[in-house]
Amino acid sequence: MSVFSRFTDIINANINSLLEKAEDPEKIIRLMIQEMEDTLVEIRSSAAKCIADRKEQRRYLEFLEREQEGWAKRAELAVRQGREDLARAALAEKQALADEVEQTQRETKMLDEQLEKFNSDITQLQSKLNDAKTRQRSIVIRHKTAHTQLAARKHIHDDKIDEMLFRFENAERRIDRVEAQGESLDMGRRKGLAEEIAGLEDDDRVEDALAALKAKVDKSDKADKSDKADKPAKEK
């Protein structure tokens, strides 16, 4: 259940309870504002945790990239020493790290998207809270005026109650819209497909990487030999 959904349920339950006891609207507005403030604190707390998780993921991503570079260097050294078995094993480790990097990048992107949703939720709820506080002052004045009129005009008591209920229904509809916006942000999120054949291509990728590395090393060695052969000729 989203925080907006929980917030709306609490508000509705408390409003109904107060209305049954014929409590004044000032108490209801104060309750609504208190619930909105508590919900805002909860969302900010969740956003802070999301930020911390994202920082941790980015540090882990940097670590994986460093490890991946280290295995690439080990594989190249093994090829130079004629140890294709070690080079193949090093490239396998490098490829496993590359897969982990991709997964970590996807998870980091999900955290970024979640943080954007939190930011949107906070902005919307803060706006609603500011509006509620502004309306609270007006409602307090109107309520006092209504009590003064009620003392002299008992015959319109029912009309006043209907008006009050109508205002509460409008507030409830506004909260429903906030809830719908919050819940709609979670719609359409799809989990990644299960990588059913992920391991089948590992050997081919390692062999291709080994062939490319051998070609690179061979080309580099030939270039070094060519430079050494040209150098005495230039000196003559």
Phi, psi and omega in degrees: 000133180287162180295328178293320179295315178298317180301314181295320179299316180295315180300311181300315182297316182288323178297314180300319180296317181292321179296321179297330179268004180059038179286161183281154183295336179300319179295321180295316180297318178298321179295317179299316180295318179299317179295321178295319179295318179297319179294321179297320177297319180296317179294318179298322178296318178295321179295321179297318178295321179296319178297317180296318178297320180294319178297319179296318178298319181292322176295319179295323179296319177297320178298315180298319181294323176294317179297320180298317178295323179296318179292329177296319178293322178295321179296319179295319178297318180297321178295318180297330180270004178076019180256080181295331179296317178290322178297319180296318179294320179295320178293327177295318177297318179299319181292321178298321177293324178298320178295320179294324177298315180299316180296317180295323177296321178295318180294322178295321178297321178297321178294321177299317180295319179296323180294323176298321179294318177299318180299318178295316179299316181296317180299314181295314183291324178296321177297316178297322180294316178299319179295319180296320179293323177295316180291333181300316181298318179295319181294323179299314179296314181296324181293318178296319178297319181297322179294321178297316179292324182298326181296327183262345185228067182299334185290345179258013182304313181298321178298321180294320178297318178299320179295318179297316178298323179297320178295322180292323178295322177297318178297321180296319178295322178296319178294322177301320179294321177298317179299317181296320179296317179297316182288329181292335179293337180270353181282146175085001178284126183240138177283155179293150179293147178294129182275084188288332184242026186300323184280346186289334184262359184300314182299314180298318180294321178295316179296319178296318179295322179295317179297317180295321180293319178298319179295320179296314180296317180298317179295319180295318180295318178297321179295320179297317179295321180295320179296320181292326180287325181284333186295313179297324180297319179293324182293326177294000000 
